[in-house]
Amino acid sequence: MADTVREIERKYEATDATELPDLTALDRIAAVVEQDVAELDATYYDTADQRLAADGITLRRRTGGDDAGWHLKLPVALGIRDEVRMPLAPDAAPAGAPPPQLTALVRSRTLGHELVPLIRLRTRRTAHLLQDADGTPLAELARDEVRAARADGGGEEARWHEIEVELTGEGDAALLDAVGRELTAAGVRPAAAPSKLARALAETGLAGQSPHPRQARRPRTAGDAVLRYVDEQIRAVAALDPAVRRDLPDSVHQMRVATRRLRSAFRSYSAVLDRAATRPLGLELQWLAAELGIDRDREVLTARLRSALAQVPRPLRLGPVSARLRLWSERRRLGSRREVLAVLDGDRYLELLRALEALRTDPPLRRAAALPAPEVLVKAVLKDYARLAGRVETALETPAGRARDEALHSARKAAKRLRYAAEAARPVLGKPAKKFARRTKRVQQVLGDHQDSVVARTALRELATQAHLAGEPGFTFGLLYGREEALAAERERELPTVWAKATPPGKW
């Protein structure tokens, strides 16, 4: 069984002679309690080309201390990581293979490459608990004497001292800031390396270089701009994979959005990226989005129905409507959750990730990729705008009913594509693109709310049928159906006004 803890810490350079300042001078710290010295022995695993290290991920097997076991650290933000822990198997060899539960969480990074031991770190740790007046631990300050060596026995051993300050219990980031100021005033410098592993790789000569460095400068060519956006979305898919596996809130939605942004970029910027190469990827991304959508659509629909039901006065809630809705949702969740995990563990998904990796390594650029970014991006955005305009006009001219619902749904998909195209152009086109994307998003929201109403009515009809067959009253579900019908009509009346505001700027 895996446990997860949120690790919020700061690291500092130190020497054997470094003296700690009196931290009890800080308001919240009443005592600094020294702990017994711990001897920690950790082996760090990665692929031979260090795919995990390139994304700031560490996977280690550690003995010693009070948290011996397997530790997988996934970055959340600067100085914040989620540490997924698993105990050591009683009969495991010292350098045994990582648990499959953890290797699954990094599959989107390793892409099937073997995880091997790269670095061994032996740390002599003297920890100090920073406590408040009630004796509650706020943080742990650890003085570490570190020895790092290659796991294969080659190269020179590296040695250094460092200080880690990590929140525990009731501590908060402001406390870390205050402790950091005291340490800095005492002459202690923030660590240059983000982790012990990063420093060990550098000082033992194993540090690799990411094959896909992020672009720091403003894009000049159309190729620069589009590839940067595509790279961001591919990274997002890989980063969200472990979040989906861990069932973190909103992770399925965000991963699905990244796949849609990628697919939209391939279509909107076909003048830059060859469609002969991106079309097969687009189809696979469409498949992945659909598989993820099974779970995400259930989440959205259930939340919508629960919210609507909560607004119905109690006298009008006839029968066990809440229980009926909960049962309906849970049955779908169990099935959809299993299906999503099966997709992420499958060969088809792995091949898609490898194909996206290949595209980053060798992008299929067309001649327009070398042109100045503004002219190519503006042309692509305006083309998508014209496409949306035609669909909105068609939808508004279609008589009310199923045909109009389908036309509005088609317009919604075009609005989403236009919005993503404008977002991709924002680093080049600036504030006008940002404003245009925001207005397009409003069109998308109106159309999306309309489509959600269409889907909700289908679900309500199903719930009412189930209630009827069980001998329960279906009145409340019928009431909700009528309200969804009225909401859809309201969105249809709202669309012309919102659409009129979503015009491209006269000058980019």
C-alpha positions as CSV (number, residue, x, y, z in Angstrom):
1,M,0.0,0.0,0.0
2,A,1.4,3.4,-1.0
3,D,1.2,6.5,1.2
4,T,1.6,10.1,0.0
5,V,3.0,13.0,1.9
6,R,3.4,16.6,0.7
7,E,7.0,17.7,1.0
8,I,7.6,21.4,1.4
9,E,11.3,22.2,2.0
10,R,14.2,24.5,1.4
11,K,17.8,23.5,0.9
12,Y,21.0,25.4,1.8
13,E,24.7,25.0,1.3
14,A,26.7,24.3,4.4
15,T,30.1,23.2,5.7
16,D,31.2,21.1,8.7
17,A,31.9,24.4,10.5
18,T,28.5,26.0,9.8
19,E,26.9,27.1,13.1
20,L,23.1,27.3,13.3
21,P,21.6,30.6,14.4
22,D,19.3,30.8,17.5
23,L,16.0,30.0,15.8
24,T,14.0,30.5,19.1
25,A,14.3,34.2,18.4
26,L,11.5,33.7,15.8
27,D,8.0,34.2,17.1
28,R,6.5,30.8,16.6
29,I,9.6,28.7,17.5
30,A,9.9,28.0,21.3
31,A,12.4,25.1,21.2
32,V,14.9,23.5,18.9
33,V,15.2,19.8,19.9
34,E,18.1,17.8,18.6
35,Q,17.3,14.2,17.5
36,D,19.5,11.1,17.4
37,V,21.9,10.9,14.5
38,A,20.6,8.8,11.6
39,E,22.6,6.9,9.0
40,L,20.7,6.9,5.6
41,D,21.6,4.8,2.7
42,A,19.7,5.5,-0.6
43,T,20.0,4.1,-4.1
44,Y,18.5,6.3,-6.8
45,Y,16.9,4.8,-9.9
46,D,16.4,6.3,-13.4
47,T,16.7,5.3,-17.0
48,A,20.1,5.3,-18.5
49,D,19.4,8.6,-20.2
50,Q,18.0,10.1,-17.0
51,R,14.4,10.7,-18.1
52,L,13.2,11.1,-14.6
53,A,15.9,13.6,-13.5
54,A,15.2,15.7,-16.6
55,D,11.7,16.3,-15.2
56,G,12.7,16.8,-11.6
57,I,11.5,13.3,-10.5
58,T,13.4,11.1,-8.1
59,L,12.9,7.4,-7.3
60,R,14.9,5.9,-4.5
61,R,15.2,2.9,-2.2
62,R,16.4,4.0,1.2
63,T,17.3,2.3,4.5
64,G,17.8,3.9,7.8
65,G,15.8,6.6,9.5
66,D,12.1,6.4,10.4
67,D,10.8,6.3,6.8
68,A,12.9,3.5,5.2
69,G,11.3,2.3,2.0
70,W,10.8,3.2,-1.6
71,H,10.2,6.9,-2.2
72,L,8.9,8.5,-5.5
73,K,9.0,12.3,-5.5
74,L,6.9,14.1,-8.0
75,P,7.3,17.9,-8.4
76,V,4.2,20.0,-7.7
77,A,5.7,23.5,-7.6
78,L,9.0,25.2,-6.8
79,G,10.1,23.7,-3.4
80,I,7.1,21.4,-3.2
81,R,6.9,17.8,-4.1
82,D,4.5,14.9,-3.4
83,E,6.4,11.9,-2.0
84,V,4.7,8.5,-2.7
85,R,6.1,5.9,-0.2
86,M,6.0,2.2,-0.2
87,P,7.6,-0.2,2.4
88,L,10.4,-2.5,1.6
89,A,9.5,-6.0,0.9
90,P,10.9,-8.2,3.7
91,D,12.7,-10.6,1.3
92,A,13.8,-7.9,-1.2
93,A,17.4,-7.8,-2.2
94,P,19.3,-4.5,-1.4
95,A,19.2,-3.4,-5.1
96,G,15.8,-5.0,-6.0
97,A,13.6,-3.7,-8.8
98,P,11.2,-0.8,-7.9
99,P,7.6,-1.7,-7.0
100,P,5.3,-1.9,-10.0
101,Q,2.9,0.6,-8.3
102,L,5.7,3.2,-8.5
103,T,7.0,2.3,-12.0
104,A,3.5,2.8,-13.3
105,L,3.5,6.4,-12.0
106,V,6.6,7.2,-14.1
107,R,5.6,5.2,-17.2
108,S,4.7,8.4,-19.1
109,R,8.3,9.5,-18.6
110,T,10.3,6.3,-19.0
111,L,8.3,5.2,-22.1
112,G,9.2,1.6,-21.4
113,H,12.9,2.2,-20.8
114,E,14.4,0.1,-17.9
115,L,14.9,1.7,-14.5
116,V,18.4,1.0,-13.3
117,P,20.4,2.2,-10.2
118,L,22.4,5.2,-11.0
119,I,23.5,6.9,-7.7
120,R,24.1,5.8,-4.2
121,L,23.8,8.4,-1.5
122,R,24.9,7.8,2.1
123,T,23.9,10.6,4.5
124,R,24.7,11.1,8.1
125,R,21.8,13.2,9.3
126,T,21.5,15.3,12.5
127,A,17.9,16.4,12.7
128,H,16.5,19.2,14.9
129,L,12.7,19.6,15.5
130,L,11.5,23.2,15.6
131,Q,8.6,23.2,18.1
132,D,6.1,25.8,19.3
133,A,5.3,26.6,22.9
134,D,3.0,23.5,23.2
135,G,5.7,21.2,21.9
136,T,4.1,20.7,18.5
137,P,6.6,20.2,15.7
138,L,6.5,22.9,13.1
139,A,9.4,21.9,10.9
140,E,12.5,19.7,10.9
141,L,15.9,21.2,10.2
142,A,18.4,18.5,9.2
143,R,22.2,18.9,8.9
144,D,23.4,16.4,6.4
145,E,26.8,15.1,5.7
146,V,26.5,13.5,2.2
147,R,28.6,11.0,0.3
148,A,27.6,10.3,-3.3
149,A,28.9,7.7,-5.7
150,R,27.9,6.1,-8.9
151,A,26.0,2.9,-8.4
152,D,28.3,1.1,-10.8
153,G,31.3,1.9,-8.7
154,G,32.9,4.1,-11.3
155,G,34.1,7.7,-11.0
156,E,35.1,9.7,-7.9
157,E,33.0,9.9,-4.7
158,A,31.5,13.4,-4.1
159,R,31.2,14.8,-0.6
160,W,29.3,17.9,0.7
161,H,27.4,19.3,3.6
162,E,23.9,20.8,3.4
163,I,21.0,21.9,5.5
164,E,17.3,21.0,4.8
165,V,14.4,22.7,6.4
166,E,11.1,20.8,5.9
167,L,7.6,21.6,7.2
168,T,5.9,19.2,9.5
169,G,2.7,19.3,11.5
170,E,1.4,22.8,11.9
171,G,4.2,24.6,10.0
172,D,3.6,26.9,7.0
173,A,5.5,28.5,4.2
174,A,5.9,31.7,6.1
175,L,7.8,29.8,8.8
176,L,10.2,28.5,6.1
177,D,10.8,32.0,4.9
178,A,11.6,33.3,8.4
179,V,14.0,30.4,9.1
180,G,15.6,31.0,5.7
181,R,16.2,34.7,6.5
182,E,17.9,33.7,9.8
183,L,20.1,31.1,8.0
184,T,21.0,33.7,5.3
185,A,21.9,36.3,7.9
186,A,24.2,33.7,9.5
187,G,26.0,33.3,6.2
188,V,24.3,30.2,4.9
189,R,23.5,30.3,1.1
190,P,20.5,28.7,-0.7
191,A,21.5,25.5,-2.4
192,A,22.4,25.8,-6.1
193,A,21.1,22.3,-6.9
194,P,17.3,21.5,-6.5
195,S,18.0,18.1,-4.9
196,K,20.7,15.9,-3.6
197,L,20.3,13.7,-6.6
198,A,20.9,16.6,-9.0
199,R,24.0,17.6,-7.2
200,A,25.2,14.0,-7.1
201,L,24.7,13.5,-10.8
202,A,26.7,16.7,-11.5
203,E,29.6,16.0,-9.1
204,T,30.0,12.4,-10.1
205,G,30.0,13.2,-13.8
206,L,26.7,11.6,-14.6
207,A,24.6,14.7,-15.2
208,G,22.7,14.5,-18.5
209,Q,21.2,17.1,-20.7
210,S,17.5,17.2,-21.5
211,P,16.9,16.4,-25.2
212,H,14.0,18.9,-25.1
213,P,15.2,22.1,-23.4
214,R,12.5,24.7,-22.9
215,Q,12.6,27.9,-25.0
216,A,13.4,30.9,-22.9
217,R,13.3,33.6,-25.6
218,R,10.3,35.1,-27.3
219,P,9.5,33.0,-30.4
220,R,10.7,34.6,-33.7
221,T,9.6,32.1,-36.3
222,A,6.3,30.4,-36.7
223,G,8.0,27.1,-36.0
224,D,9.4,28.4,-32.7
225,A,6.0,29.5,-31.5
226,V,4.1,26.4,-32.5
227,L,6.7,23.9,-31.3
228,R,6.9,25.6,-27.9
229,Y,3.1,25.3,-27.5
230,V,3.1,21.7,-28.7
231,D,6.0,20.9,-26.3
232,E,4.1,22.4,-23.4
233,Q,1.1,20.2,-24.1
234,I,3.1,17.0,-24.5
235,R,4.8,17.8,-21.2
236,A,1.4,18.3,-19.6
237,V,0.1,14.9,-20.8
238,A,3.2,13.2,-19.3
239,A,3.0,15.2,-16.0
240,L,-0.7,14.6,-15.6
241,D,-0.5,10.8,-16.1
242,P,0.6,10.0,-12.5
243,A,-2.0,12.5,-11.2
244,V,-4.8,10.6,-13.1
245,R,-3.5,7.3,-11.8
246,R,-3.6,8.7,-8.2
247,D,-7.1,9.9,-8.8
248,L,-6.3,13.5,-7.9
249,P,-9.0,16.1,-8.3
250,D,-9.5,17.6,-11.8
251,S,-6.5,15.6,-13.2
252,V,-8.6,13.7,-15.8
253,H,-10.0,17.0,-17.0
254,Q,-6.6,18.7,-17.3
255,M,-5.1,15.7,-19.1
256,R,-8.0,15.7,-21.5
257,V,-7.6,19.4,-22.1
258,A,-3.9,18.9,-23.0
259,T,-4.8,16.2,-25.5
260,R,-7.4,18.5,-27.1
261,R,-5.0,21.4,-27.2
262,L,-2.4,19.2,-29.0
263,R,-4.9,18.0,-31.5
264,S,-6.2,21.5,-32.2
265,A,-2.6,22.8,-32.6
266,F,-2.0,20.2,-35.3
267,R,-5.1,21.2,-37.2
268,S,-4.9,25.0,-36.7
269,Y,-1.2,25.2,-37.6
270,S,-1.1,22.8,-40.4
271,A,0.9,25.4,-42.4
272,V,3.7,24.8,-39.9
273,L,3.5,21.1,-39.0
274,D,2.9,18.7,-41.8
275,R,-0.6,17.1,-41.5
276,A,0.6,13.9,-43.1
277,A,2.7,13.4,-40.0
278,T,0.3,14.9,-37.4
279,R,-3.0,13.5,-38.7
280,P,-2.3,9.9,-37.3
281,L,-1.3,11.5,-34.0
282,G,-4.5,13.6,-34.0
283,L,-6.6,10.5,-34.4
284,E,-4.8,8.8,-31.5
285,L,-5.2,11.9,-29.3
286,Q,-8.9,11.9,-30.2
287,W,-9.1,8.3,-29.0
288,L,-7.3,9.1,-25.7
289,A,-9.5,12.1,-25.1
290,A,-12.6,10.0,-25.6
291,E,-11.3,7.3,-23.2
292,L,-10.5,10.0,-20.6
293,G,-13.9,11.5,-21.2
294,I,-15.7,8.5,-19.9
295,D,-14.7,9.4,-16.4
296,R,-14.6,13.2,-16.8
297,D,-18.1,13.4,-18.4
298,R,-19.5,11.4,-15.5
299,E,-17.9,13.8,-13.0
300,V,-19.2,16.9,-14.7
301,L,-22.7,15.4,-15.3
302,T,-23.0,14.2,-11.7
303,A,-21.9,17.5,-10.2
304,R,-24.5,19.3,-12.5
305,L,-27.3,17.0,-11.4
306,R,-26.4,17.2,-7.7
307,S,-26.3,21.0,-7.9
308,A,-29.6,21.2,-9.7
309,L,-31.2,18.8,-7.2
310,A,-30.0,20.8,-4.2
311,Q,-31.9,23.8,-5.6
312,V,-35.2,21.9,-5.6
313,P,-37.3,22.7,-2.5
314,R,-37.7,19.6,-0.2
315,P,-41.4,19.3,-0.7
316,L,-40.8,18.8,-4.4
317,R,-38.2,16.0,-3.9
318,L,-40.5,13.0,-4.1
319,G,-39.0,9.6,-3.5
320,P,-35.4,8.6,-2.9
321,V,-34.0,10.9,-5.6
322,S,-30.6,11.6,-4.0
323,A,-30.0,7.9,-3.4
324,R,-31.1,7.1,-6.9
325,L,-28.6,9.7,-8.3
326,R,-25.8,8.5,-6.1
327,L,-26.3,4.9,-7.1
328,W,-26.5,5.8,-10.8
329,S,-23.2,7.8,-10.5
330,E,-21.2,5.2,-8.5
331,R,-22.1,2.4,-10.9
332,R,-20.6,4.4,-13.7
333,R,-17.6,5.6,-11.7
334,L,-16.4,2.1,-10.9
335,G,-16.5,1.0,-14.5
336,S,-15.0,4.2,-15.9
337,R,-12.2,4.3,-13.4
338,R,-11.1,0.8,-14.3
339,E,-11.3,1.6,-18.0
340,V,-9.1,4.7,-17.6
341,L,-6.4,2.8,-15.7
342,A,-6.5,0.1,-18.3
343,V,-5.9,2.7,-21.1
344,L,-2.9,4.2,-19.3
345,D,-1.4,0.7,-18.8
346,G,-2.0,-0.3,-22.4
347,D,0.3,-0.6,-25.3
348,R,-1.7,1.8,-27.5
349,Y,-1.2,4.7,-25.1
350,L,2.5,3.9,-24.7
351,E,2.9,4.0,-28.5
352,L,1.2,7.3,-28.6
353,L,3.5,8.8,-26.0
354,R,6.5,7.5,-27.9
355,A,5.2,9.0,-31.2
356,L,4.8,12.4,-29.4
357,E,8.3,12.1,-28.1
358,A,9.5,11.4,-31.7
359,L,7.7,14.5,-32.9
360,R,9.5,16.6,-30.3
361,T,12.8,15.2,-31.4
362,D,12.2,15.5,-35.1
363,P,9.3,17.8,-35.8
364,P,7.7,17.6,-39.3
365,L,8.1,21.3,-40.2
366,R,6.9,22.8,-43.4
367,R,8.2,25.8,-45.3
368,A,6.0,28.3,-43.4
369,A,7.8,27.3,-40.1
370,A,10.7,29.5,-41.1
371,L,8.5,32.6,-41.7
372,P,8.1,35.4,-39.0
373,A,5.7,34.1,-36.4
374,P,3.1,37.0,-36.4
375,E,2.0,36.7,-40.0
376,V,1.6,32.9,-39.9
377,L,-0.1,32.8,-36.5
378,V,-2.6,35.6,-37.4
379,K,-3.5,33.9,-40.6
380,A,-4.2,30.6,-38.8
381,V,-6.3,32.3,-36.1
382,L,-8.4,34.2,-38.6
383,K,-9.0,31.0,-40.6
384,D,-10.3,29.3,-37.5
385,Y,-12.5,32.4,-36.7
386,A,-14.1,32.2,-40.2
387,R,-14.8,28.5,-39.6
388,L,-16.5,29.2,-36.3
389,A,-18.5,32.1,-37.8
390,G,-19.9,29.8,-40.4
391,R,-21.0,27.2,-37.8
392,V,-22.5,29.8,-35.5
393,E,-24.5,31.3,-38.4
394,T,-25.7,27.8,-39.4
395,A,-26.8,27.0,-35.8
396,L,-28.7,30.3,-35.4
397,E,-30.6,29.7,-38.7
398,T,-31.5,26.1,-37.8
399,P,-35.0,25.5,-36.4
400,A,-35.2,24.6,-32.7
401,G,-34.8,20.9,-32.0
402,R,-32.3,18.1,-32.3
403,A,-30.8,19.5,-35.5
404,R,-30.1,22.9,-33.8
405,D,-28.6,21.1,-30.8
406,E,-26.2,19.2,-33.0
407,A,-25.3,22.4,-34.9
408,L,-24.6,24.3,-31.6
409,H,-22.5,21.4,-30.5
410,S,-20.5,21.6,-33.7
411,A,-20.0,25.3,-33.2
412,R,-18.8,24.6,-29.6
413,K,-16.0,22.4,-30.9
414,A,-15.0,25.1,-33.4
415,A,-15.0,27.7,-30.6
416,K,-12.7,25.5,-28.5
417,R,-10.3,25.1,-31.5
418,L,-10.2,28.8,-32.1
419,R,-9.6,29.6,-28.4
420,Y,-6.7,27.1,-28.3
421,A,-5.2,28.7,-31.5
422,A,-5.4,32.1,-29.9
423,E,-3.8,30.8,-26.7
424,A,-0.9,29.3,-28.7
425,A,-0.4,32.7,-30.5
426,R,-0.4,34.7,-27.3
427,P,3.4,34.7,-26.7
428,V,3.8,36.3,-30.1
429,L,0.7,38.4,-30.5
430,G,0.4,39.6,-26.9
431,K,-2.6,41.2,-25.2
432,P,-4.9,41.3,-28.3
433,A,-4.6,37.5,-28.5
434,K,-5.2,37.2,-24.8
435,K,-8.3,39.3,-25.0
436,F,-9.6,37.5,-28.1
437,A,-9.0,34.1,-26.4
438,R,-11.0,35.3,-23.4
439,R,-14.0,36.4,-25.5
440,T,-13.8,33.2,-27.5
441,K,-13.9,31.3,-24.3
442,R,-17.1,33.0,-23.3
443,V,-18.7,31.8,-26.6
444,Q,-17.4,28.3,-25.8
445,Q,-18.9,28.5,-22.3
446,V,-22.3,29.5,-23.6
447,L,-22.3,26.7,-26.2
448,G,-20.8,24.3,-23.6
449,D,-23.6,25.0,-21.1
450,H,-26.1,24.3,-23.8
451,Q,-24.5,21.0,-24.7
452,D,-24.3,20.0,-21.0
453,S,-28.0,20.7,-20.8
454,V,-28.6,18.3,-23.7
455,V,-26.6,15.6,-22.0
456,A,-28.2,16.2,-18.7
457,R,-31.7,15.8,-20.1
458,T,-30.7,12.4,-21.5
459,A,-29.5,11.4,-18.1
460,L,-32.6,12.7,-16.4
461,R,-34.8,10.7,-18.7
462,E,-32.8,7.6,-17.9
463,L,-33.1,8.3,-14.1
464,A,-36.8,8.8,-14.4
465,T,-37.2,5.5,-16.3
466,Q,-35.2,3.7,-13.6
467,A,-37.3,5.3,-10.8
468,H,-40.5,4.3,-12.6
469,L,-39.4,0.7,-13.0
470,A,-38.5,0.6,-9.3
471,G,-41.9,1.9,-8.3
472,E,-40.6,5.3,-7.3
473,P,-42.1,8.7,-8.3
474,G,-40.3,10.3,-11.3
475,F,-41.8,13.8,-10.7
476,T,-38.5,15.4,-9.4
477,F,-36.5,14.2,-12.4
478,G,-39.2,15.5,-14.7
479,L,-39.0,18.9,-12.9
480,L,-35.2,19.0,-13.4
481,Y,-35.7,18.1,-17.1
482,G,-38.0,21.1,-17.6
483,R,-35.5,23.4,-15.9
484,E,-32.7,22.1,-18.2
485,E,-34.9,22.7,-21.2
486,A,-35.5,26.3,-20.1
487,L,-31.7,26.8,-19.5
488,A,-30.9,25.6,-22.9
489,A,-33.4,28.0,-24.5
490,E,-31.8,30.9,-22.4
491,R,-28.4,30.0,-23.7
492,E,-29.7,30.0,-27.3
493,R,-31.1,33.5,-26.8
494,E,-27.8,34.7,-25.2
495,L,-25.5,33.4,-28.0
496,P,-26.0,36.2,-30.5
497,T,-24.9,38.9,-28.0
498,V,-21.9,36.9,-26.8
499,W,-20.9,36.1,-30.4
500,A,-21.1,39.7,-31.5
501,K,-18.4,40.6,-28.9
502,A,-16.0,37.9,-30.1
503,T,-14.6,39.7,-33.1
504,P,-10.9,39.6,-33.9
505,P,-8.9,42.8,-33.2
506,G,-8.5,45.1,-36.2
507,K,-4.7,45.0,-35.7
508,W,-2.6,42.4,-33.9
